Amino acid sequence: MSVQLEAIIPWGRTRHEYELMFNLDAADLRKKILGCGDGPASFNAEMTHAGMAVTSCDPIYSFSGADIAAQFHANAATITDQVRASLDTWNWDYHDSPEGLLANRQMALRSFLADYDAGKAAGRYTVAALPQLPFAAGEFELALCSHLLFLYSNQLSEEFHHRSLHELCRVAGEVRVFPLLTLAHQRSPHLQPVLQRLGEAGLDAQVVRVGYEFQKGGNEMLRIRRR
Ligand SMILES: C[S@@+](CC[C@H](N)C(=O)[O-])C[C@H]1O[C@@H](n2cnc3c(N)ncnc32)[C@H](O)[C@@H]1O
């Protein structure tokens, strides 16, 4: 059994997890970054605190922090129970246990919430949804998209993926997407068709191994650059 979710839920990761999921090195961290679908991740909060430049966009930023926290708490027990029921399909090197996983997600949520109102006022948390983003062409050096595309392949069509990746490439010089597995821990059926179409469009799209693996076998990201 794997985690089964009807809706795309706010469940956020930390800066350290982003660094591992996307192989971010010191030079990457200094780039002007878009986090697309960042939800209640603490990447923006932690990066801003360290003097870096991150803008996050997500449709849930139309809600208040209290509403986002309520959505998180409404789903936390279901997710943790489903993970507990499928323990051996996960790699526990990072989170250690379902309790450790929940503690890490709660830590990210707390950092996010502490930063949310100030970040919204500063334009760092922007209401926006793929496949169309309200940003100028080339506004960012790097766009990161974690646990949205490919993961929710049942809910999001191949065409949605295609349009979304092109939109991310429009607004950023480089795009990285993690993971490439679905919620059922299988390689997304959208990956190969999307890779082919990106290549046909003259983009350099590579599957790259990364230093993070929670879903067993989920240790790859998609990196897209202009040739
Ligand atoms: C599972 S969370 C992942 C949050 C964060 N990226 C992380 O990995 O910690 C998925 C997020 O995608 C957001 N989302 C859903 N549909 C979206 C869309 N069309 N465009 C951008 N974000 C979307 C959800 O609101 C949610 O916050």
The ligand as an SDF file (V2000), in Angstrom:
LIG
                    3D

 27 29  0  0  0  0  0  0  0  0999 V2000
    2.4040   18.2770   -1.3030 C   0  0  0  0  0  0  0  0  0  0  0  0
    2.5150   20.0350   -1.3100 S   0  0  0  0  0  0  0  0  0  0  0  0
    4.2460   20.2720   -1.5340 C   0  0  0  0  0  0  0  0  0  0  0  0
    4.7340   21.5520   -0.8870 C   0  0  0  0  0  0  0  0  0  0  0  0
    6.2110   21.8470   -1.0890 C   0  0  0  0  0  0  0  0  0  0  0  0
    6.5560   21.9870   -2.4830 N   0  0  0  0  0  0  0  0  0  0  0  0
    7.0800   20.7960   -0.4760 C   0  0  0  0  0  0  0  0  0  0  0  0
    7.5070   19.8680   -1.1720 O   0  0  0  0  0  0  0  0  0  0  0  0
    7.3290   20.8550    0.7230 O   0  0  0  0  0  0  0  0  0  0  0  0
    1.8590   20.4350   -2.9300 C   0  0  0  0  0  0  0  0  0  0  0  0
    1.5140   21.8950   -3.0740 C   0  0  0  0  0  0  0  0  0  0  0  0
    1.1570   22.1400   -4.4470 O   0  0  0  0  0  0  0  0  0  0  0  0
    0.1750   23.1480   -4.4360 C   0  0  0  0  0  0  0  0  0  0  0  0
   -0.5460   23.1700   -5.7250 N   0  0  0  0  0  0  0  0  0  0  0  0
   -1.6610   22.4820   -6.0800 C   0  0  0  0  0  0  0  0  0  0  0  0
   -2.0050   22.7680   -7.3480 N   0  0  0  0  0  0  0  0  0  0  0  0
   -1.1070   23.6740   -7.8110 C   0  0  0  0  0  0  0  0  0  0  0  0
   -0.9330   24.3600   -9.0550 C   0  0  0  0  0  0  0  0  0  0  0  0
   -1.7640   24.1560  -10.0910 N   0  0  0  0  0  0  0  0  0  0  0  0
    0.0990   25.2150   -9.1780 N   0  0  0  0  0  0  0  0  0  0  0  0
    0.9640   25.4120   -8.1480 C   0  0  0  0  0  0  0  0  0  0  0  0
    0.8360   24.7910   -6.9490 N   0  0  0  0  0  0  0  0  0  0  0  0
   -0.1760   23.9320   -6.7730 C   0  0  0  0  0  0  0  0  0  0  0  0
   -0.7040   22.7880   -3.2590 C   0  0  0  0  0  0  0  0  0  0  0  0
   -1.4990   23.8710   -2.8350 O   0  0  0  0  0  0  0  0  0  0  0  0
    0.3350   22.3450   -2.2260 C   0  0  0  0  0  0  0  0  0  0  0  0
    0.7170   23.3940   -1.3930 O   0  0  0  0  0  0  0  0  0  0  0  0
  1  2  1  0
  2  3  1  0
  2 10  1  0
  3  4  1  0
  4  5  1  0
  5  6  1  0
  5  7  1  0
  7  8  2  0
  7  9  1  0
 10 11  1  0
 11 12  1  0
 11 26  1  0
 12 13  1  0
 13 14  1  0
 13 24  1  0
 14 15  1  0
 14 23  1  0
 15 16  2  0
 16 17  1  0
 17 18  1  0
 17 23  2  0
 18 19  1  0
 18 20  2  0
 20 21  1  0
 21 22  2  0
 22 23  1  0
 24 25  1  0
 24 26  1  0
 26 27  1  0
M  CHG  2   2   1   9  -1
M  END
$$$$
